């Protein structure tokens, strides 16, 4: 297609060039502009008859400097004023969705990282317990865990001992892995070394307490940050409230207009009060009904996956898969399919799913017609990985030692299982002390990631396929692989055709170096770049 070519004068090009790429093309990017201006520009765009660059020249350029460069205070004030004008005219959310910011949150506990990720409508990157040994000292010394003098000296003594056990076990387990999984002929030593280190850290991550400190990068829109900050400021965990205030101050320096409502008593103040009241009311009702603590739980239960509820059937799936390509109402499609037997429906579904060459070849949106609600009990480490998936509903109960913790069989063979169990006992004892003092929120810091947590994953069939095929992969951690396998089995029982469509589920249970294939691919790329 030949697109119309927009022409600009030499003076207009001088104003546009610092802020727009591809001046002779209809597809371009905005650069060197404050997020406030970008949001306002796009919001006004929706009610402007011309092109975006013409709009910029007509209504925005005079408020901006002629050349790209650092924005001084006066320019920031002009951008904010411009934003406020558009904000009033075009509505809150439409503007707040059109600008964003990158925020780094460093030295955040693993408890806090889950709170930060809970809104889901953002991009998150968190340090991995698989690739990083968490026993390196922090700047200024000491193991990397959350500290608060109010938690007392016993807390620090316990945390230091947990990290000492973890640190001492790493070389022992790594040596056992290297002997148990010797390198294949011709395998580069660095590939084998990295894969063995990853497996050793995988086996030992359950020793790390939830108070272990991590670094996280976040990219989100102004609207998402507003909701995140409100959520943090209303949270019962002091670390979360402190972080919420710090993020707010950071955003006020970069995208101030996007978060201006948070500190207004009639807006953000009322929101925070509502969130606090909602949390307190829910906990009060749970306590009144005797639901706040599972009675008689001895902590001996193992991991489990239960399918609590299913919405839709395979006839609904077929009708939904065919809806976008048909020309009739959906009930007509259902009537046509009504005479089909189970085998015929299964054959049609398989045909519509197609030949999926890899797990990234996903079926159509028709798979979103089916929903599954799973209740899962797994170690906290596996929960951390599964909770990251965006397009599902995740709800979790407070971490405690009541559901117990397992010890990987490989650690028995490696000779560190007794120390692993000692760490779990130390962890639970410190949790009980802190919880007994009324610090149930902070008590979470002391619990090892090997302790189990109960949570719900509620997702449609399309997201279930993505999660199960990804998390069952041979490179995945054994704990969440087991959850993915059981989810797949349960879906196959109620919807056999959906289970069969998940053709890239890795069910191989052979002991392995999980990361070896990935490390081999990485090394090949590094070698190619070096060549």
Buried (B, 14 or more C-beta within 10 A) or exposed (E): EEEEEEEBEEEBEEBBBBBBEEBEEEEBEBEBBBBBBBBBBBBBBEEBEEEBBBBBBEBBBEEBBEEEEEBEEEBBEBBBEBBBEBBEEBEBEBBBBBBBBEBEBEBBBBBBBBBBBBBBEBEBEBBEBBEEBBBEEEEEEEBBBBBBEEBBEEBBEBBEBBBBBBBEBBEBBBEBBBEBBEBEEEBBEEBBBBBBBBBBBBBBBBBBBBBBBBBBBBBBBBBBBBBBBBBBBBBEBEBBBBBBEBBBEBBBEBBBBBBBBBEEEEBBBEBBEEBBEEEEEEBEEEEEEEEEEEEEEEEEBEBBBEBEEBEBBBBBBBBBBBBEEEEEEEEEBBEBBEEBEEEEBBEBBBEBBEEBEEBEEBBBEBBBBBBBBBBBBBBBBBBBBBBBBEEBEBEBBBBBBBBBBBBBEBBEEBEBBEBBBEBBEBBBBBBBBBBEEEBBBBBBBBBBBBBBBBBBBBBBBBBBBBBBBBBBBBBBBBBBBBBBBBBBBBBBEBBBBBBEBBBBBBEEEEEBBBBBBBBBEBBEEEEEEEE
